[in-house]
């Protein structure tokens, strides 16, 4: 990766572009942005609005040309929507998205951080802290790009919206959903939207080297609570099956019988795209998966990364039952989170759970979002995006992929012809563990190139025709 950064940075300097892009000041601005504790807590009652309002003031002060030229609106109290009006109203707009909020720091983990998670420390060639990867890097990177373009006198042909939600980490149901509703009420239909979700990654799915993965769809989100009941009482005279024992068997059954894998359809198309980067034996197995379906499914299922690409996943995340060591609980429950594959529906997952568990358990739906539609890889918008990625990361293959987590694209995609998910970041296997984890950080050298990607993308999207193959 370091060789790539040196090579690409040298090329940028030769083109005379770096001076108009990110600089040491940009590094300082991202570091300062980290210091605003814009946390999305799981319990809305714990939400603290003050850091968000202070962050908004900081952005206005640090990006004056942007705020003088673009219209900024506050949506749902704390989300931000910037409108950069283009000269040709006939061209459909583009939505460029990121989110302001970050996840909390896990209690008890603070001592394991090399630098304070909200310290915004710049040392050893890195900017450290929450948001450097997810996703203040997107907010600041976009604003750095726009500020530079505005100062250079650039005027876009098409309108661009910068959408910065404030609650993506808990679903975006207030921020991105409200921005989407506002734009829909104004009759906005975007050419495409671009949000976080995937990036340039190393060591995924057995691929040697790096790939630029572009999310063309994302999984749905379904959470069920499974409850088992039994006779309570004193622990000295337990029944043959206690509530906790019954629940344990239910969890074991669910993990032993996951949802069926998908090797055909859209999932097969994504596997085909991935297989181009694999050694010949794996590539051949995927191309002939009608013949090698069973061993191929077994091989893909063994790796959590590839398993998540081919099926709806099952994850038991919370368990509750019992209040005292010598008291039998009358009920015990487990919270099970399913990431729903685009070829499945929430109703099919619930039916599968009922079939696996039988009639002796109560099943309650806590949250439910269907998987997104699959965006086109043949559109002009996809071509514009991949051209910008190819300029940003020469010689790195670009493949369409499935986002196994959730992003605000599930909202913006409702008003966009296509919704894509890509951040101009480079992740090693170690780096991926830092997202939502300990020692989140970004290389200073690499971050200085992030605004350059967005500058190039905006220029390309502004100049391009929206005509092209449709889905």
SULTA-V667373 format. One record per pair of residues at least 4 apart in sequence whose ideal C-beta (glycine too) atoms are under 7 Angstrom apart, sorted by the first residue. I is the first residue (numbers start at 0). J is the second residue. Records with the same first field share a line. If there is no record, write none. Layout:
I->J / J
This chain:
0->4 / 425 / 427
1->5
2->6
3->7
4->8 / 444 / 445
5->9
6->10
7->11 / 448
8->12 / 444 / 448
9->13
10->14
11->16 / 17 / 448 / 451
12->17
16->20 / 451
19->147 / 151
20->147 / 450 / 451 / 454
21->25 / 143 / 446 / 447 / 449 / 450
23->27
24->28
25->29 / 143 / 447 / 450
26->30 / 121 / 126 / 443 / 446
27->31
28->32 / 61 / 139
29->33 / 126 / 131 / 135 / 136 / 139 / 446
30->119 / 121 / 126
31->57 / 119
32->54 / 130 / 135 / 139
33->117 / 119 / 128 / 129 / 130 / 131 / 135
34->117 / 119
35->50 / 53 / 54 / 57
36->50 / 117
37->50 / 51 / 54 / 99 / 100 / 101
38->100 / 101 / 103
39->100 / 102 / 166 / 168 / 169
40->45 / 46 / 103
41->169
48->52 / 77
49->53
50->54
51->55 / 77 / 99 / 165
52->56
53->57
54->58 / 99
55->59 / 79
56->60
57->61
58->62 / 142
59->66
62->66 / 142 / 146
63->67
64->68 / 146 / 149 / 150
65->69 / 142 / 145 / 146 / 149
66->71
68->149
69->81 / 82 / 83
70->81 / 82
71->79 / 81
72->80
73->79
74->78 / 80 / 177 / 178 / 181
75->173 / 174 / 177
77->165 / 174
78->163 / 164 / 165 / 174 / 177 / 178
79->163
80->160 / 162 / 178
81->160 / 161
82->158 / 160
83->145 / 155 / 158 / 159
84->158
85->90 / 155 / 156 / 157 / 158
86->154 / 156
87->156 / 157
90->156 / 157 / 465
91->157 / 188 / 189 / 190 / 465
92->157 / 158 / 159 / 160 / 187 / 189 / 190
93->157 / 159 / 189 / 190 / 191 / 460
94->160 / 162 / 189 / 192 / 411 / 415
95->141 / 159 / 161 / 193
96->162 / 192 / 193 / 194 / 407 / 411
97->134 / 137 / 138 / 141 / 163 / 195
98->134 / 163 / 164 / 167 / 407
99->135 / 138 / 163 / 164 / 165
100->165 / 166 / 167 / 168
101->129 / 130 / 133 / 168
102->168 / 435
104->108 / 109 / 116
108->437
111->437
112->116 / 437 / 438
113->127 / 438
114->118 / 120 / 122 / 127 / 128
115->120
116->128 / 129
117->128 / 129
118->127 / 128
119->128
120->127 / 128
121->126 / 443
124->442 / 443 / 444
125->440 / 441 / 442 / 443
126->131 / 440 / 441 / 443 / 446
127->131 / 440
128->439
129->439
130->134 / 135 / 136
131->135 / 136 / 439 / 440 / 441
132->136 / 424 / 433 / 434 / 439 / 441
133->434 / 435
134->138 / 195
135->139
136->140 / 424 / 441 / 446 / 449
137->141 / 195 / 422
138->142 / 163
139->143
140->144 / 449 / 450 / 453
141->145 / 161 / 453
142->146
143->147 / 450
144->148 / 450 / 453 / 454 / 457
145->149
146->150
147->151 / 450 / 454
148->153 / 454 / 457
149->153
155->159 / 457 / 461
156->461 / 462
157->460 / 461
159->457
160->182
162->175 / 178 / 411
164->171 / 174 / 175 / 178 / 407
165->174
166->170 / 171 / 173 / 174
167->171 / 174 / 175 / 406 / 407
171->175 / 176 / 407 / 410
172->176
173->177
174->178
175->179 / 407 / 410 / 411
176->180 / 410
177->181
178->182
179->183 / 410 / 411 / 413 / 414
180->184
181->185
182->187 / 414
183->187 / 414
187->414
188->414
189->414 / 415 / 416
190->380 / 416 / 465
191->380 / 415 / 416 / 417 / 418 / 419
192->408 / 411 / 412 / 415 / 418 / 419
193->384 / 419 / 421
194->406 / 407 / 408 / 411 / 420
195->406 / 420 / 422
196->214 / 217 / 402 / 406 / 408 / 420 / 421
197->212 / 213 / 214 / 400 / 402 / 420 / 421
198->212 / 421 / 422 / 424 / 425 / 426
199->209 / 211 / 392 / 395 / 424 / 425 / 426
200->209 / 210 / 212 / 426
201->208 / 209 / 426 / 427 / 428
202->428
203->210 / 304
204->273 / 304 / 305
205->277 / 281
206->210 / 276 / 277
209->395
210->276 / 395 / 396 / 398
211->388 / 392 / 395 / 396 / 397
212->398 / 400
213->384 / 385 / 397 / 399 / 400 / 419 / 421
214->400 / 401 / 402 / 419 / 420 / 421
215->373 / 374 / 376 / 399 / 419
216->341 / 370 / 371 / 372 / 373 / 374 / 401 / 402
217->370 / 371 / 402 / 405 / 406 / 408 / 409 / 420
218->338 / 339 / 340 / 370 / 401 / 402 / 403
219->339 / 345 / 368 / 369 / 370
220->338 / 339 / 366 / 368 / 405
221->337 / 339 / 345 / 348 / 367
222->334 / 336 / 365 / 366
223->335 / 352 / 362 / 363 / 364 / 365
224->332 / 334 / 363 / 365
225->246 / 249 / 332 / 333 / 335 / 360 / 362
226->330 / 332 / 360 / 361
227->242 / 245 / 246 / 249 / 330 / 331 / 360
228->242 / 329 / 330
229->238 / 240 / 241 / 242 / 245 / 329
230->238
231->327 / 328 / 329
232->236 / 327
233->325 / 327
234->325 / 326 / 327
237->241 / 327
240->244 / 245
241->245 / 327
242->246 / 320 / 328 / 329 / 330 / 331
243->247 / 320 / 321 / 328 / 331
244->248
245->249
246->250 / 320 / 331 / 332 / 333
247->251
248->252
249->253 / 356 / 360
250->254 / 315 / 333
251->255
252->256 / 355 / 356
253->313 / 335 / 352 / 355
254->313
256->355
257->310 / 313
258->310 / 311 / 343 / 348 / 351
259->310
260->296 / 300 / 309 / 310
261->266 / 309 / 310 / 340 / 342
262->266 / 267 / 270 / 288 / 292 / 295 / 296 / 309
263->267
264->342
265->269 / 341 / 342 / 373
266->270 / 309 / 342
267->271 / 288
268->272
269->273 / 308 / 399 / 400 / 401
270->274 / 285
271->285
272->398 / 399
273->277 / 398
274->281 / 282 / 285 / 286
276->396 / 398
277->281 / 282
278->282
279->283
280->284
281->285
282->286
283->287
284->288 / 291 / 295
285->295
287->291
288->292 / 295
291->295
292->296
293->297
294->298
295->299
296->300
297->301
299->305 / 306 / 309
300->306
302->306
303->307
305->309
306->310 / 312
307->312 / 338 / 403
308->401
310->340
311->337 / 338 / 339 / 340 / 343 / 348
312->337 / 338
313->335 / 337
314->335 / 336
315->333 / 335
316->334 / 336
317->333 / 334
318->333
319->331 / 332
320->328 / 331 / 332
321->328
322->326 / 328
334->365
337->348
338->403
339->343 / 345 / 348 / 369 / 370
340->370
341->370 / 371 / 373
343->347 / 348
344->369
345->349 / 367 / 369
346->350
347->351
348->352
349->353 / 362
350->354
351->355
352->356 / 362
353->362
356->360
368->409
371->408 / 409 / 412 / 418
372->412
374->417 / 418 / 419
375->381 / 417 / 470
376->381 / 399
377->381 / 468
378->417 / 467 / 468
379->383 / 463 / 464 / 465 / 466 / 467
380->384 / 417
381->385 / 417 / 419
382->386
383->387 / 459 / 460 / 463
384->388 / 419 / 421 / 456
385->389 / 397
386->390 / 459
387->391 / 452 / 455 / 456 / 459
388->392 / 397 / 421
389->393 / 397
390->455
391->423 / 452
402->406 / 420
405->409
406->420
407->411
408->412 / 418 / 420
411->415 / 418
412->418
423->449 / 452
425->445
426->430 / 431
432->436
433->438 / 439 / 440
434->439
441->445 / 446
442->446
443->447
448->452
450->454
451->455
452->456
453->457
454->458
455->459
456->460
457->461
458->462
459->463
